[in-house]
Amino acid sequence: MKAKTLFYCTECGNEYPKWQGQCPSCRAWNTIVEQPAEKTPKRSGPVKGGTALGVAASRPKPMGEVEVTDELRFATGMGELDRVLGGGAVKGSLVLVGGAPGIGKSTLMLQICDSLCRFAKVLYVSGEESERQIKLRAERLRVRGEGLYLLAETNLENMVDAVRQLQPDILIVDSIQTLYHGDVTSAPGSVSQVKECTLTLMQLAKGEGITVFVIGHVNKEGSIAGPKVLEHMVDCVLYFEGERHMAYRILRAAKNRFGATNEIGVFEMEEGGLTEVPNPSEAMLAGRPANAPGTCVTCVMEGVRPVLAEIQALVVPSSLGNPRRVSNGFDYSRSMLLLAVLEKRGGLMVGSCDAYLNVIGGLYLEEPAADLAAILALASSFRDKPVPNDLAAIGEVGLTGELRAASALGQRLAEVKRLGFTKCIIPKRVQGKLAVPGGLELIRVANIREAMAALL
């Protein structure tokens, strides 16, 4: 009997009974292709003794019978990477490293090979570069080749055969968009290909106990055939953030089954590769202008690490009917909200002014505790009066102009004092007992009017 013909989308993988010009799910054009449906294999007999087709069926187990062993961790040679992973890489785990092209993912993976090869056998599979190109890059990064094996391959079946022959301890795949499975007819990099290849790598990691690092590229939207569609399949998702023309790179954990999420690692891109930044607060504040209007420092929590960040603002009269609003490193909608609160509750007529907000160092501040520093930077620029250079501001701003307490305030204040600040403005009401570091003066205010009156 002839198999029934089906159509499916090469981008999202959804199947349809007939051909269409545009996929109803992902809205992509000319991506629906014809594929014969596979025949469902028939069982040779009834299921007996918990087996079907000769394959043993799994059975439910009581939780008390499940054996629990501590995961085996090992250091990667990069302290910042180990921090983001939760104390080191876990044996048999599948780690996805995502980011924009050229951000430094391949550089980081090749650099850690220098330390991993001292105690493990590492296989570096590249579908974008030849063995010669990888060796030239390794020499530039001063990576020794002892215990490191290179393979330039895009066919998944050939790569799996090489892994089974070599039996490496660590596998690095660069990148997942270049691999293709022979049984999938879509082009490499499509959703169906990426999912099928990642599923095979996951089975390889769990079955053979191999630690697998997978590199994946994302576009500006970060949602098409990239790491976004694989987050549920892997154990750990790491994202490289930052601009290629900026020196600092931030590695952030978006998902981690073996540790905490939202941890960050800070690196600096230099001529010889990526170098760790053990003190990101000091690095972010380097070169800060003294007694300049429109700048204020805040402290945000990145996982369990407090990081000081400088927020700069520029408010100038606008010559346009609709004033310009630009936000870099700060949520645009949040900045518009703060401008409205500043005008309504703070009494500053900023509605007819162009407003520019920028976070120095490539950080992206999502935490509401940075609201007060942004408000003070905007007010300082509007009034052309500088915020004291030895002062930091921490607090969330509400729509009525009130200030609300931030979490982990004690850790933030300790970091503020460690970096040499002598004053910190915080909300009047805080939760629980607050341990104030010696030599740090706290200015408690209830709303933004009191904050601006105390400083400006």
C-alpha positions as a printed Julia matrix, in Angstrom:
456×3 Matrix{Float64}:
  0.0     0.0    0.0
  1.37    3.39  -0.96
  2.26    5.65   1.93
  0.2     8.74   2.41
  1.9    11.99   1.4
  2.31   14.65   4.05
  3.68   18.18   4.0
  5.69   19.8    6.76
  7.42   23.12   7.45
 11.23   23.09   7.42
 11.35   25.96   9.93
  8.95   24.93  12.71
  8.49   21.23  11.84
  4.66   21.25  11.92
  2.89   18.87   9.53
 -0.01   19.72   7.24
 -2.27   17.59   5.01
 -1.73   19.8    1.95
  0.78   22.23   0.55
  0.54   25.93   1.43
  2.57   28.92   0.43
  2.87   30.26   3.96
  3.19   28.27   7.18
  0.24   29.08   9.5
  2.4    28.56  12.6
  5.69   30.41  12.01
  4.39   32.61   9.15
  7.4    31.75   6.96
  7.0    31.65   3.18
  7.97   28.78   0.86
  9.12   26.51   3.71
  6.52   23.72   3.34
  7.89   20.67   1.52
  6.56   17.25   0.65
  7.58   14.21   2.64
  6.21   10.65   2.52
  4.81    9.61   5.85
  6.61    6.74   7.5
  4.68    3.53   7.93
  3.94    2.62  11.51
  5.73   -0.65  12.3
  3.46   -3.45  13.39
  4.17   -5.5   16.45
  5.09   -9.07  15.8
  2.98  -10.26  18.68
  1.28   -9.29  21.87
  3.23   -7.76  24.68
  4.41  -10.46  27.05
  6.48  -10.27  30.16
  6.82   -6.49  29.96
  8.48   -6.56  26.54
  7.42   -5.37  23.14
  9.45   -6.03  20.0
 12.21   -7.43  22.17
 12.71   -4.16  24.08
 12.31   -4.25  27.85
  9.64   -1.91  29.11
 10.43    0.42  31.98
  8.37    0.24  35.14
  7.54    2.87  37.74
  9.74    2.86  40.85
  8.95    4.06  44.34
 10.98    7.13  45.24
 12.61    5.25  48.11
 14.18    2.76  45.68
 15.79    5.42  43.5
 19.52    5.68  44.19
 20.84    9.2   44.63
 24.52    9.95  44.11
 26.27   13.3   44.13
 27.07   14.6   40.69
 30.72   14.45  39.7
 31.99   17.95  39.03
 35.28   19.09  37.57
 36.85   22.51  37.08
 37.05   23.95  33.58
 40.07   26.15  34.26
 37.99   29.35  34.08
 36.79   30.48  37.5
 34.07   32.71  36.05
 32.72   29.85  33.93
 32.78   27.51  36.94
 30.79   30.08  38.92
 28.09   30.28  36.26
 27.92   26.47  35.99
 27.37   26.21  39.74
 30.84   25.13  40.84
 32.16   23.41  37.73
 30.95   21.22  34.86
 29.02   18.03  35.67
 30.01   14.73  34.1
 27.4    13.52  31.59
 25.69   16.9   31.3
 24.66   18.72  28.12
 25.55   22.43  28.19
 24.35   24.9   25.56
 26.44   28.05  25.03
 24.48   30.6   22.99
 25.11   34.1   21.77
 25.43   36.3   18.73
 28.07   35.37  16.11
 31.49   36.76  16.96
 30.77   37.31  20.66
 33.46   34.86  21.83
 31.76   31.46  22.29
 34.28   29.47  20.24
 37.16   31.35  21.85
 35.96   30.44  25.34
 35.45   26.77  24.48
 38.89   26.49  22.91
 40.53   28.24  25.85
 39.1    25.87  28.44
 40.54   22.96  26.42
 43.99   24.02  27.64
 43.0    23.11  31.2
 40.65   20.21  30.43
 43.24   18.33  28.36
 45.46   17.93  31.42
 43.15   15.33  32.96
 40.65   14.36  30.23
 40.44   13.44  26.57
 38.69   16.25  24.63
 37.17   16.05  21.15
 36.52   19.38  19.43
 34.11   19.0   16.5
 33.78   21.98  14.18
 31.45   22.33  11.25
 32.56   25.87  10.45
 36.35   25.62  10.45
 38.95   23.14   9.23
 41.46   21.43  11.51
 44.15   23.81  10.26
 42.09   26.89  11.12
 41.39   25.58  14.62
 45.08   24.87  15.2
 46.06   28.36  14.07
 43.52   29.87  16.46
 44.71   27.59  19.25
 48.29   28.77  18.74
 47.14   32.38  18.9
 45.31   31.65  22.15
 48.34   29.68  23.45
 46.33   26.47  23.84
 48.44   23.33  24.04
 47.34   20.42  21.88
 48.14   17.55  24.24
 45.02   15.43  24.7
 42.96   17.56  22.29
 41.51   15.92  19.19
 40.09   17.9   16.28
 37.39   16.84  13.83
 35.92   18.89  11.0
 32.57   17.23  10.31
 28.96   18.24   9.66
 27.38   14.79   9.33
 25.93   13.71  12.66
 26.27    9.98  12.02
 29.99   10.32  11.18
 30.55   12.42  14.28
 28.83    9.83  16.53
 30.97    7.06  15.01
 34.1     9.09  15.74
 32.97    9.64  19.33
 32.35    5.92  19.88
 35.78    5.06  18.47
 37.72    7.73  20.39
 35.68    7.52  23.65
 36.41   11.11  24.77
 35.55   12.45  28.21
 34.46   15.85  26.89
 32.85   16.7   23.56
 32.61   20.24  22.15
 30.35   20.83  19.13
 30.8    24.09  17.2
 28.13   24.75  16.17
 24.79   22.93  16.33
 23.51   24.87  13.29
 26.05   23.2   11.0
 25.2    19.58  11.9
 22.67   17.61   9.89
 20.99   14.25  10.33
 20.75   12.1    7.19
 17.2    10.97   7.97
 15.89   14.56   8.1
 15.39   16.13   4.7
 15.41   19.79   5.79
 18.49   21.97   5.51
 21.07   22.24   8.31
 20.12   24.9   10.83
 16.36   24.37  10.54
 14.31   23.65  13.63
 13.82   19.99  12.8
 17.54   19.43  12.13
 18.65   21.29  15.24
 16.21   19.4   17.47
 17.13   16.0   16.02
 20.87   16.62  16.37
 20.51   17.91  19.93
 18.4    14.89  20.9
 21.14   12.57  19.62
 23.79   14.5   21.56
 21.65   14.32  24.7
 21.34   10.55  24.39
 25.09   10.35  23.78
 25.84   12.41  26.91
 23.51   10.46  29.19
 24.31    7.04  27.77
 28.1     7.33  27.53
 28.68    9.74  30.45
 30.3    12.32  28.17
 30.16   16.0   29.07
 28.95   17.8   25.95
 29.28   21.52  25.25
 27.14   22.69  22.33
 27.63   26.11  20.73
 24.58   27.74  19.17
 24.17   31.05  17.35
 21.2    33.33  17.85
 20.04   36.22  15.73
 18.86   39.61  16.99
 15.43   38.21  17.84
 16.93   35.08  19.42
 13.97   32.88  18.48
 14.6    31.36  15.03
 16.27   27.94  14.79
 18.68   28.71  17.59
 19.21   27.96  21.26
 15.74   29.25  22.15
 14.11   26.09  20.77
 16.59   23.83  22.61
 16.41   25.21  26.14
 14.05   22.49  27.34
 16.32   19.7   26.03
 19.63   20.6   27.64
 20.79   20.65  31.26
 22.34   24.08  31.28
 21.86   27.17  29.08
 24.56   29.84  29.04
 24.23   33.06  27.07
 27.03   35.39  26.06
 25.94   39.02  26.22
 27.68   42.18  25.1
 28.58   44.03  21.95
 31.41   42.94  19.69
 32.95   46.4   19.71
 33.0    46.48  23.53
 35.71   44.85  25.61
 33.53   43.24  28.28
 31.52   40.06  27.78
 28.96   38.75  30.26
 28.19   35.03  30.49
 24.77   34.47  32.06
 23.08   31.24  33.15
 19.47   31.19  31.97
 18.88   27.57  33.03
 20.89   25.22  35.22
 19.7    21.86  36.51
 22.8    21.54  38.7
 23.03   25.03  40.18
 21.51   28.46  40.56
 20.3    30.51  37.63
 20.93   34.18  36.85
 24.59   33.85  37.82
 26.98   35.84  35.65
 30.62   35.62  34.72
 32.48   38.67  33.4
 35.21   38.4   30.78
 37.29   40.9   28.87
 38.16   40.31  25.23
 41.83   41.01  24.62
 44.25   40.27  21.81
 45.17   36.92  23.34
 41.58   35.82  23.97
 39.16   36.09  26.87
 40.47   36.95  30.32
 38.51   36.72  33.55
 37.36   39.82  35.42
 37.24   38.72  39.08
 36.12   42.18  40.3
 33.45   43.36  37.84
 32.28   46.27  40.02
 35.7    47.9   39.91
 35.98   47.26  36.17
 32.55   48.75  35.43
 33.36   51.95  37.35
 36.8    52.47  35.83
 37.08   55.85  34.13
 34.01   57.31  35.81
 34.03   61.13  35.52
 34.25   63.14  38.75
 31.59   65.74  39.61
 29.8    65.35  36.27
 26.02   65.89  36.09
 23.85   63.03  34.88
 25.59   60.03  36.44
 24.75   57.85  39.44
 25.94   54.46  40.74
 23.69   51.63  41.86
 24.2    48.05  43.05
 22.32   45.16  41.42
 22.3    41.47  42.29
 23.45   39.12  39.53
 22.6    35.76  41.07
 24.35   35.85  44.45
 26.95   38.4   43.33
 26.44   42.14  43.95
 27.68   44.27  41.04
 28.0    48.04  40.96
 26.87   49.73  37.76
 27.03   53.31  36.56
 23.91   54.8   35.0
 24.37   57.88  32.84
 21.57   60.17  31.65
 21.34   63.12  29.33
 18.24   65.35  29.31
 18.19   68.27  26.85
 15.4    70.48  25.42
 13.9    68.98  22.3
 13.42   70.76  18.99
 11.01   68.07  17.76
  7.3    67.69  18.27
  7.85   64.24  19.77
 10.93   64.2   22.03
 13.41   61.4   21.48
 13.77   58.63  24.03
 16.8    56.32  23.85
 17.67   53.61  26.36
 20.78   51.41  26.24
 21.28   48.72  28.87
 18.02   49.67  30.61
 14.53   48.47  29.8
 12.92   51.01  27.46
  9.41   50.7   28.92
 10.81   51.03  32.42
 12.7    54.19  31.47
  9.52   55.72  30.04
  7.73   54.92  33.27
 10.46   56.57  35.34
 10.35   59.7   33.17
  6.59   59.95  33.72
  7.0    59.51  37.49
  9.8    62.09  37.53
  7.56   64.67  35.88
  4.35   63.89  37.76
  5.72   63.14  41.23
  9.1    64.86  41.09
  7.95   68.11  39.56
 10.53   68.22  36.75
  9.16   69.11  33.32
 10.99   66.47  31.31
  8.09   65.74  28.94
  9.35   68.26  26.36
 12.98   67.13  26.57
 15.02   64.5   24.75
 16.1    61.84  27.25
 18.99   59.4   26.83
 19.77   56.65  29.34
 22.88   54.48  29.19
 24.43   51.78  31.41
 28.23   51.74  31.26
 30.17   48.53  30.63
 27.66   46.52  28.6
 25.45   45.5   31.53
 21.71   45.19  31.07
 19.85   46.15  34.23
 16.54   44.35  34.7
 16.28   44.66  38.47
 13.88   47.34  39.85
 16.49   48.25  42.49
 18.21   50.39  39.83
 15.18   52.7   39.5
 16.34   55.25  42.07
 19.77   55.65  40.48
 18.16   56.18  37.06
 15.8    58.81  38.54
 18.68   60.65  40.19
 20.78   60.54  37.02
 17.9    62.01  34.99
 17.22   64.71  37.58
 20.92   65.51  37.86
 21.19   66.03  34.1
 17.99   68.1   33.98
 19.13   70.44  36.77
 22.79   70.28  35.66
 23.9    69.48  39.22
 26.16   66.49  39.88
 25.37   63.69  42.29
 28.15   63.38  44.92
 30.9    61.16  43.57
 31.04   59.04  46.74
 27.31   58.24  46.79
 25.34   55.23  45.51
 21.56   54.79  45.27
 19.51   51.63  45.74
 15.72   51.38  45.62
 12.64   50.58  43.56
 10.4    53.47  42.47
  6.62   53.1   42.43
  4.08   54.98  40.33
  3.26   57.3   43.23
  6.93   58.2   43.61
  7.45   56.1   46.74
 10.57   54.06  47.31
 10.42   50.36  48.09
 13.12   48.21  49.64
 15.34   45.91  47.58
 16.28   42.34  48.46
 19.72   41.4   49.84
 20.3    44.99  50.9
 23.05   44.01  53.35
 25.13   42.39  50.59
 24.67   45.44  48.38
 25.78   47.83  51.1
 28.86   45.72  51.81
 29.84   45.89  48.13
 29.2    49.65  48.04
 31.48   50.16  51.05
 34.16   47.86  49.61
 34.42   50.0   46.49
 35.11   53.13  48.53
 31.7    54.82  48.65
 30.91   56.66  51.88
 27.21   57.41  51.36
 24.25   55.41  50.1
 20.66   56.53  49.66
 18.1    53.8   50.4
 14.35   53.57  51.08
 13.23   54.6   54.56
 11.49   51.3   55.19
 13.5    48.11  54.95
 12.59   44.53  55.75
 14.22   42.92  58.77
 17.39   44.0   60.53
 19.99   45.74  58.41
 23.71   45.37  59.14
 25.35   48.65  58.12
 29.08   48.47  57.3
 31.27   50.79  59.35
 32.08   54.09  57.68
 29.06   54.02  55.37
 26.45   56.75  55.91
 22.88   55.83  55.01
 20.45   58.46  53.73
 16.91   57.15  54.2
 14.18   58.73  52.08
 10.52   57.88  51.51
 10.0    59.15  47.95
 11.84   60.65  45.0
 11.14   64.25  46.09
 13.01   63.66  49.35
 15.83   61.98  47.45
 16.27   64.88  45.06
 16.01   67.41  47.9
 18.72   65.62  49.85
 21.14   65.45  46.92
 20.3    68.14  44.39
